[in-house]
Amino acid sequence: MQHQLRGWFDAVVALGLRVKDREAHAHNLRVARLCVHIGRQLSMSRHELRVLARAGLMHDIGKLGIPDTVLGKHSALDDAEWNLMRTHPELGLTLLDRTGQSSREVLAVLYHHERLDGSGYPYGLSGEAIPIEARIVAVADTYDALTSDRPYRKACSEAEARRVLIAEAGSRLDPRAVSALFGAFDLSPRIRLAIA
């Protein structure tokens, strides 16, 4: 599966797109792997796992349209910067529509910041209106963001990340996807090491 993920990433790059930095590349790969582990725990088919891998790999592709000064800012974003950052799912839709990616992957990219309670963006979708692929990407992305250093903060521990995901399961994050992520970790602790 890792070989396939790298192949998809290379295909995106070959389309003339570039990843802004090494950490963005690593984040995309980790999210893709986590998505596949969640999908396996949910007994998804091989085809569905491939869709999840591609969606996880490309979920932040819209950030190619966000200036480096915003992406790498070492302090809180101001309102204008935050509004700009919130456009990256729609920018991703624009980029991927041009590449002919399947609709399930594109929807996962577009909706990965939507939340079950309707508090997400870009459209404020809630519950089952959010495709399962986007809900899975949201869990994987949240976990990896929490456990990775960011320009504005240090990574939190795995235990703290679990507490955050548990607190958000059911209200903001899909509880089945959260449980599936923890199930994958509990089944094989090597998964955490493989994504680090």
N, C-alpha and C positions, 0 to 999 in steps of 0.2 A: 504494500500500500504506500509506503514512503516513496518508492520509486515513481509510482503513479502521481503522487502529490507534487513531487519535483517536476515531473513532466508537464503537469498542468500549469505550474508556476512559470516554467520556462516558456510555455505557449503564450501566457499572458504577456510576459516580457517581450517575446518575439513580435507581438502586435504593436510594438513601439511604445509600450508603457514601461515605466521604470519604478522600482521600489525606492523610496526616498532614503532609506538607510538599512543597515544590516539588522538592527533590532526589529524594524517593521517586517522584514522578510522572516525573521525567526518567529515573531509573534504570529504571523499568518500560518506558518507551518505548524506551530503548537496548537493553534485553534483548530486547524484542519484535523490533526491527529485526535484531539479531544472530541471533536464532533463524531469521528468514526467510532471511538470507544463508547460514546453515549449511544450511538445508533446500534452498535452490536448488543449492548445491554438491553435495548428496546426491541431486539430481534428483527431489525430492519433487513431488507433484502440486499444483495450485493449491489444492485442498481441504486437503491436508496443510499447505501453507504458511499458510493461514488459521487452521487449528487451532494451529499453532506461534505465529503472531502473537498470537492471543488468550491462549494459555498463557503466553507471555513477558510479555504485558501484565499478566496477573493473578497471576503466580507468587507474589508477596509479599502478596497481598490479606489473608492471615491476620494480617499485622502490624498490621492495624487493631485487633486485640484485644490488642495488646501495649502496655503503658503507655509514654508518651513518655519517662519517666525511664529506662527500660531501653533504648529505641531510640536515644536521644541521649546515652547515657553516654559520657564522655570517657576512660574507663579500662576495664580488663578487667572483664568481667561476673563476678560471683560465681556460685557453684554454683546458687543458687536462681534468679538472673536468667537464667543460661544454660539451665536446665531450662525456664523460662517461654518463652524465645526459641525453643527447639526445638519448641514446640507450634504455631508459626505455620503449618506445612503443614496440620495437622489443622484448625486454625481456618479456613484457606482452604477446605478441603473442606466444612466446615459452611456457610460463607457461599455458596459456589458451588452446592452442592446445592439451596439454596433458590431460586436464580435460574434453574435449569433448563439450565445450561451442559452441553455435550456431555461424555460420559464421558472422551474422550481429553484434553480440556483439564483437566478436574478431576483426572485421574490425574497429569498433568504438574505441576499445582500441588501435589498431595499428595506426590509422589515426587521433587521437584527437588533435595532434599538427600540422596537416597540415593546411594551410591557403589558402583562396580563390585565393590570388594573387601568389601562388606558393612559398611563402617565408618560409613555415613551414618545418617540418621534420617528419618522416625520409626520405621521398622520393620526397619532393617538388611537391606533387600533387596540382592541382588547380581546382577551380570551381566545376562543377558537378561531376568531377572524385572522389571527396571526398564524401563518403556515408553520407546521411542526418543524420544518428545516430551520426557519428563522428563530424559533424558540430554542432549538438545540444550539445554534450558533450563539445566541445570547448567553446561554449558560457557559459554554466553552470560552467565549470572549471575556465574560465577567471574571471567571476563575483565573484565566491567564493574566488579565489586566491587574487583578489583585495581587498575584504572586510574582509579578515582574516589576523591576525598577522602572520608574517613569521620570521624566525630567523634573516633575514637581513633587515627587515623593518616592520613598524607598518601598520595596516590595513588602507585603505583609506575610506572615507565616501561613503555612498550609492550614493550621488549626483556625487561625483568624479568618482565612478565606472561606473555610467550611462554615464558620459561624455566620458570615455575611450571606452566603448562599442559602443557608437554612432559614435565616430571617426573611429573605426575599422570596423564598419558594411559596408559591400559592398566591402571593399578592402581585409580585412583579415578574418572577421567573417561573417557568413551567416546573411544577414539583416532580413530575415523572422524569424530566431530563436531569434535574438536580440529583434525584435518587440514583439515576442511571450512572451519572458521573461518579458519585461516591461508591456505587457498586463496582464500577470498573476499577477504581483505586483499591478497594478492599479485596477484590478478586486477585489483582496482580499489582502489588506495590511497585513493581518495576515500571509501570506506566508513568508514575510521577517522575521517575528518574529519566525515562526516555524523552519526556517533553521538556525537561529542564534545560 
